[in-house]
Each structure stands twice: as structure tokens, then as C-alpha cells.
């Protein structure tokens, strides 16, 4: 059993990317722990691009090491 994090980068929360990610998660969840993380759930401001870049890396590492069982 593996831990899988699916990162979606679309700002459209219910768009095609989210649908595709959900279908993949449904199939992968049979034998794995699956979590979907969407950029649409976070406030992204291009004026702070460098700060957000490092914050996203921190958030991803946090999800990998602390959120997944």
C-alpha cells in the first residue's frame, strides 16, 4: 500500500483537470491511500511569486510527511 498525493494546478475547482484527478484517485484508492490537493484551495498572488514558490514547496513537504497516514 502506497501513499499518493495528486496535485492539480487548475483554478477551476470542478473542471476537467479535477474530474480526471478524481477518476484517477478512485482507481488508485483501491490499494492505496490517496489525497487530492488543488491549487484552487489556496490564494495565489503573482506579486509574491517567489514567496509562494517556497511556501508551496513547504506545503507539499508538509503534506507528504505529516498529512498522509
N, CA, C and O atoms as a MOPAC input file, in Angstrom:
PM7 MOZYME 1SCF
protein

 N      0.84600 1    -1.17300 1     0.00000 1
 C      0.00000 1     0.00000 1     0.00000 1
 C      0.89200 1     1.23700 1     0.00000 1
 O      1.83300 1     1.33300 1     0.78900 1
 N      0.59300 1     2.17700 1    -0.88400 1
 C      1.38200 1     3.39900 1    -1.03000 1
 C      0.54100 1     4.61300 1    -0.68100 1
 O     -0.68900 1     4.56600 1    -0.69600 1
 N      1.22700 1     5.69900 1    -0.36800 1
 C      0.58400 1     6.99200 1    -0.16600 1
 C      0.75600 1     7.79300 1    -1.44300 1
 O      1.87700 1     7.97100 1    -1.92100 1
 N     -0.35400 1     8.28200 1    -2.00400 1
 C     -0.32200 1     9.03900 1    -3.25500 1
 C     -0.95200 1    10.39600 1    -3.03200 1
 O     -2.05300 1    10.49600 1    -2.49100 1
 N     -0.24900 1    11.45200 1    -3.45200 1
 C     -0.80600 1    12.80400 1    -3.44100 1
 C     -0.93500 1    13.24600 1    -4.88900 1
 O      0.03800 1    13.22700 1    -5.64200 1
 N     -2.13500 1    13.64100 1    -5.27000 1
 C     -2.38900 1    14.13900 1    -6.61800 1
 C     -2.47600 1    15.66100 1    -6.52100 1
 O     -3.32700 1    16.19400 1    -5.80900 1
 N     -1.59700 1    16.35700 1    -7.23700 1
 C     -1.59300 1    17.81400 1    -7.24600 1
 C     -2.26000 1    18.29400 1    -8.52800 1
 O     -1.83000 1    17.93200 1    -9.62400 1
 N     -3.31200 1    19.10900 1    -8.39900 1
 C     -3.95900 1    19.68700 1    -9.57200 1
 C     -3.67300 1    21.17800 1    -9.59400 1
 O     -3.76200 1    21.85100 1    -8.56700 1
 N     -3.32700 1    21.69100 1   -10.76800 1
 C     -2.91400 1    23.08200 1   -10.88100 1
 C     -3.94800 1    24.00100 1   -11.49200 1
 O     -3.65800 1    25.17700 1   -11.71500 1
 N     -5.13600 1    23.51600 1   -11.76900 1
 C     -6.16400 1    24.33800 1   -12.39200 1
 C     -6.89900 1    25.16900 1   -11.34500 1
 O     -7.15400 1    24.70200 1   -10.23500 1
 N     -7.23400 1    26.39600 1   -11.70900 1
 C     -8.00300 1    27.25600 1   -10.80700 1
 C     -9.49800 1    26.93300 1   -10.86400 1
 O    -10.26300 1    27.39200 1   -10.01600 1
 N     -9.91500 1    26.15200 1   -11.85100 1
 C    -11.31800 1    25.73500 1   -11.95600 1
 C    -11.51600 1    24.49500 1   -11.10000 1
 O    -11.09900 1    23.39700 1   -11.46800 1
 N    -12.14900 1    24.68300 1    -9.96900 1
 C    -12.26100 1    23.61900 1    -8.97700 1
 C    -13.04100 1    22.40000 1    -9.47500 1
 O    -12.76300 1    21.28200 1    -9.04200 1
 N    -13.99600 1    22.58800 1   -10.35800 1
 C    -14.79800 1    21.46800 1   -10.86800 1
 C    -14.59100 1    21.26200 1   -12.36100 1
 O    -15.49500 1    20.79900 1   -13.05600 1
 N    -13.41100 1    21.60100 1   -12.85700 1
 C    -13.12100 1    21.49200 1   -14.28800 1
 C    -12.66000 1    20.10100 1   -14.68900 1
 O    -12.74400 1    19.14600 1   -13.91600 1
 N    -12.16900 1    20.01400 1   -15.92100 1
 C    -11.73300 1    18.73300 1   -16.47000 1
 C    -10.55200 1    18.14600 1   -15.70000 1
 O    -10.47900 1    16.93200 1   -15.50600 1
 N     -9.63300 1    18.99700 1   -15.26200 1
 C     -8.47600 1    18.50700 1   -14.51200 1
 C     -8.91300 1    17.86400 1   -13.20600 1
 O     -8.41200 1    16.80200 1   -12.83700 1
 N     -9.83500 1    18.49600 1   -12.51200 1
 C    -10.33900 1    17.94400 1   -11.25300 1
 C    -11.06800 1    16.62100 1   -11.49700 1
 O    -10.93300 1    15.68000 1   -10.71400 1
 N    -11.83000 1    16.55400 1   -12.57000 1
 C    -12.54700 1    15.32500 1   -12.90600 1
 C    -11.56500 1    14.18600 1   -13.20400 1
 O    -11.73600 1    13.06700 1   -12.72000 1
 N    -10.54600 1    14.48000 1   -13.99700 1
 C     -9.54100 1    13.47400 1   -14.32600 1
 C     -8.79300 1    13.01500 1   -13.07100 1
 O     -8.55600 1    11.82200 1   -12.88200 1
 N     -8.42600 1    13.97300 1   -12.21900 1
 C     -7.73200 1    13.62400 1   -10.97300 1
 C     -8.61600 1    12.76200 1   -10.07400 1
 O     -8.12900 1    11.82000 1    -9.45000 1
 N     -9.90700 1    13.07700 1   -10.00400 1
 C    -10.82600 1    12.30000 1    -9.16900 1
 C    -10.98100 1    10.87500 1    -9.68800 1
 O    -11.01200 1     9.92500 1    -8.90600 1
 N    -11.07800 1    10.72900 1   -11.00300 1
 C    -11.19200 1     9.38500 1   -11.59800 1
 C     -9.93200 1     8.56600 1   -11.31100 1
 O    -10.01300 1     7.38100 1   -10.98500 1
 N     -8.76900 1     9.20600 1   -11.43400 1
 C     -7.52800 1     8.50800 1   -11.13100 1
 C     -7.49800 1     8.11000 1    -9.66300 1
 O     -7.11100 1     6.99100 1    -9.32500 1
 N     -7.91000 1     9.03500 1    -8.78500 1
 C     -7.91300 1     8.76400 1    -7.34600 1
 C     -8.85700 1     7.61400 1    -7.01300 1
 O     -8.54300 1     6.77500 1    -6.16800 1
 N    -10.00600 1     7.57300 1    -7.67100 1
 C    -10.94900 1     6.47600 1    -7.42200 1
 C    -10.32400 1     5.12700 1    -7.74700 1
 O    -10.48400 1     4.16800 1    -6.99100 1
 N     -9.61800 1     5.05000 1    -8.86300 1
 C     -8.98700 1     3.80000 1    -9.24700 1
 C     -7.80200 1     3.45000 1    -8.35500 1
 O     -7.60300 1     2.28800 1    -8.00200 1
 N     -7.02300 1     4.45800 1    -7.99500 1
 C     -5.82800 1     4.21000 1    -7.18700 1
 C     -6.17200 1     3.93600 1    -5.73000 1
 O     -5.37500 1     3.32000 1    -5.02200 1
 N     -7.32600 1     4.37400 1    -5.26600 1
 C     -7.69800 1     4.22100 1    -3.85900 1
 C     -8.02000 1     2.77900 1    -3.48100 1
 O     -8.16500 1     2.46800 1    -2.29900 1
 N     -8.13200 1     1.90300 1    -4.46500 1
 C     -8.44100 1     0.50600 1    -4.17300 1
 C     -7.35300 1    -0.11700 1    -3.29900 1
 O     -7.66100 1    -0.84900 1    -2.35800 1
 N     -6.09800 1     0.16500 1    -3.59800 1
 C     -4.99100 1    -0.43200 1    -2.85700 1
 C     -4.05300 1     0.59500 1    -2.24300 1
 O     -2.98100 1     0.22600 1    -1.76300 1
 N     -4.42000 1     1.87300 1    -2.24200 1
 C     -3.51700 1     2.93300 1    -1.79000 1
 C     -4.26400 1     3.99900 1    -1.00100 1
 O     -5.49000 1     4.09300 1    -1.06300 1
 N     -3.50700 1     4.80000 1    -0.26000 1
 C     -4.04500 1     5.99500 1     0.38400 1
 C     -3.85400 1     7.15300 1    -0.58300 1
 O     -2.72600 1     7.45400 1    -0.97500 1
 N     -4.94400 1     7.80300 1    -0.97300 1
 C     -4.88500 1     8.84500 1    -1.99700 1
 C     -5.44500 1    10.14600 1    -1.43700 1
 O     -6.47800 1    10.15200 1    -0.76600 1
 N     -4.74900 1    11.25300 1    -1.72200 1
 C     -5.21800 1    12.57900 1    -1.33200 1
 C     -5.05300 1    13.50500 1    -2.52900 1
 O     -4.02300 1    13.46600 1    -3.20300 1
 N     -6.06200 1    14.34200 1    -2.80200 1
 C     -6.00200 1    15.30300 1    -3.89800 1
 C     -5.80200 1    16.69000 1    -3.29700 1
 O     -6.53800 1    17.10200 1    -2.40100 1
 N     -4.79600 1    17.40500 1    -3.80100 1
 C     -4.51600 1    18.76800 1    -3.36700 1
 C     -4.68300 1    19.66900 1    -4.58100 1
 O     -4.03100 1    19.46300 1    -5.60500 1
 N     -5.55900 1    20.67000 1    -4.47200 1
 C     -5.85400 1    21.56800 1    -5.58300 1
 C     -5.34100 1    22.96900 1    -5.28600 1
 O     -5.49300 1    23.47300 1    -4.17300 1
 N     -4.73000 1    23.59500 1    -6.29000 1
 C     -4.25400 1    24.96600 1    -6.13000 1
 C     -5.43700 1    25.93500 1    -5.95600 1
 O     -5.27000 1    27.03900 1    -5.43900 1
 N     -6.62100 1    25.51100 1    -6.39000 1
 C     -7.81300 1    26.34800 1    -6.24900 1
 C     -8.19100 1    26.54600 1    -4.77800 1
 O     -8.94800 1    27.45900 1    -4.45000 1
 N     -7.66900 1    25.70200 1    -3.90200 1
 C     -7.95300 1    25.83100 1    -2.47300 1
 C     -7.05600 1    26.84800 1    -1.78400 1
 O     -7.24600 1    27.14500 1    -0.60500 1
 N     -6.08600 1    27.38200 1    -2.50600 1
 C     -5.12200 1    28.31400 1    -1.92800 1
 C     -5.17900 1    29.64800 1    -2.64900 1
 O     -5.48000 1    29.70400 1    -3.84100 1
 N     -4.89400 1    30.70700 1    -1.93600 1
 C     -4.84300 1    32.02900 1    -2.54100 1
 C     -3.47200 1    32.19400 1    -3.18600 1
 O     -2.44300 1    32.10000 1    -2.51800 1
 N     -3.47200 1    32.44100 1    -4.48500 1
 C     -2.22600 1    32.61200 1    -5.22400 1
 C     -2.17700 1    34.04100 1    -5.73300 1
 O     -3.06800 1    34.47800 1    -6.46100 1
 N     -1.13300 1    34.77300 1    -5.34800 1
 C     -0.97700 1    36.16700 1    -5.72700 1
 C      0.35300 1    36.31100 1    -6.45900 1
 O      1.40500 1    36.10800 1    -5.85300 1
 N      0.33400 1    36.65700 1    -7.75100 1
 C      1.58100 1    36.70100 1    -8.51000 1
 C      2.59000 1    37.72800 1    -8.00500 1
 O      3.77500 1    37.61700 1    -8.32000 1
 N      2.15800 1    38.72200 1    -7.23200 1
 C      3.10900 1    39.70700 1    -6.70900 1
 C      4.06800 1    39.07600 1    -5.71300 1
 O      5.16300 1    39.59500 1    -5.49300 1
 N      3.67500 1    37.97800 1    -5.11700 1
 C      4.51700 1    37.29200 1    -4.14200 1
 C      4.97300 1    35.94000 1    -4.69200 1
 O      5.01700 1    34.94900 1    -3.96400 1
 N      5.31000 1    35.91000 1    -5.98300 1
 C      5.61100 1    34.64500 1    -6.65000 1
 C      6.75900 1    33.89200 1    -5.98200 1
 O      6.66400 1    32.68200 1    -5.77400 1
 N      7.82000 1    34.57900 1    -5.64900 1
 C      8.95400 1    33.88100 1    -5.04500 1
 C      8.58800 1    33.32800 1    -3.67500 1
 O      8.91000 1    32.18400 1    -3.35200 1
 N      7.90800 1    34.14900 1    -2.86600 1
 C      7.46800 1    33.69100 1    -1.54900 1
 C      6.53900 1    32.49000 1    -1.68500 1
 O      6.68100 1    31.50200 1    -0.96400 1
 N      5.58400 1    32.58000 1    -2.61700 1
 C      4.63600 1    31.48800 1    -2.79300 1
 C      5.30900 1    30.22600 1    -3.29300 1
 O      4.92200 1    29.11500 1    -2.93300 1
 N      6.32500 1    30.41200 1    -4.13000 1
 C      7.05500 1    29.24000 1    -4.63000 1
 C      7.63100 1    28.43900 1    -3.46300 1
 O      7.46000 1    27.22100 1    -3.39800 1
 N      8.30900 1    29.11900 1    -2.54900 1
 C      8.88600 1    28.41600 1    -1.41200 1
 C      7.81700 1    27.94100 1    -0.44000 1
 O      7.96900 1    26.88800 1     0.17700 1
 N      6.73100 1    28.70900 1    -0.29600 1
 C      5.64900 1    28.28400 1     0.57800 1
 C      4.99000 1    27.02400 1     0.03400 1
 O      4.65600 1    26.12300 1     0.80400 1
 N      4.79800 1    26.94600 1    -1.28400 1
 C      4.19600 1    25.74800 1    -1.87700 1
 C      5.09300 1    24.53700 1    -1.66700 1
 O      4.60600 1    23.44600 1    -1.37300 1
 N      6.39700 1    24.72200 1    -1.81500 1
 C      7.30900 1    23.60600 1    -1.57200 1
 C      7.17400 1    23.14700 1    -0.12500 1
 O      7.12000 1    21.94900 1     0.15100 1
 N      7.11900 1    24.11100 1     0.80200 1
 C      6.94100 1    23.76500 1     2.21500 1
 C      5.61000 1    23.04000 1     2.41900 1
 O      5.55200 1    22.03600 1     3.12900 1
 N      4.53600 1    23.54700 1     1.79700 1
 C      3.21000 1    22.92300 1     1.94500 1
 C      3.20600 1    21.49700 1     1.39700 1
 O      2.62400 1    20.59800 1     2.00300 1
 N      3.85200 1    21.29500 1     0.26000 1
 C      3.90200 1    19.95400 1    -0.32500 1
 C      4.67500 1    19.01300 1     0.59300 1
 O      4.24800 1    17.88400 1     0.83200 1
 N      5.80900 1    19.47700 1     1.10400 1
 C      6.58200 1    18.64000 1     2.01800 1
 C      5.79100 1    18.35400 1     3.28600 1
 O      5.85100 1    17.24600 1     3.82000 1
 N      5.04900 1    19.34500 1     3.77000 1
 C      4.20800 1    19.14500 1     4.95300 1
 C      3.17200 1    18.06100 1     4.67900 1
 O      2.95100 1    17.18000 1     5.51000 1
 N      2.53100 1    18.13200 1     3.49500 1
 C      1.52700 1    17.11800 1     3.16000 1
 C      2.14100 1    15.72900 1     3.08700 1
 O      1.55700 1    14.75400 1     3.56000 1
 N      3.31300 1    15.64900 1     2.49600 1
 C      3.95400 1    14.33500 1     2.33300 1
 C      4.31000 1    13.73700 1     3.68700 1
 O      4.06500 1    12.55400 1     3.92500 1
 N      4.88200 1    14.53500 1     4.57100 1
 C      5.41000 1    13.98000 1     5.80300 1
 C      4.43600 1    13.96700 1     6.98200 1
 O      4.59900 1    13.15900 1     7.89600 1
 N      3.42700 1    14.84500 1     6.98300 1
 C      2.56700 1    14.94100 1     8.14900 1
 C      1.10300 1    14.63600 1     7.89900 1
 O      0.42500 1    14.13900 1     8.79800 1
 N      0.58900 1    14.92000 1     6.70100 1
 C     -0.84300 1    14.75300 1     6.46700 1
 C     -1.19500 1    13.32500 1     6.06200 1
 O     -2.21200 1    12.78400 1     6.49700 1
 N     -0.35500 1    12.71700 1     5.23100 1
 C     -0.64000 1    11.35300 1     4.79300 1
 C     -0.35900 1    10.38500 1     5.92700 1
 O      0.64400 1    10.52600 1     6.62700 1
 N     -1.24000 1     9.39300 1     6.12000 1
 C     -1.02700 1     8.42400 1     7.20900 1
 C      0.16100 1     7.52100 1     6.95400 1
 O      0.46800 1     6.65700 1     7.77500 1

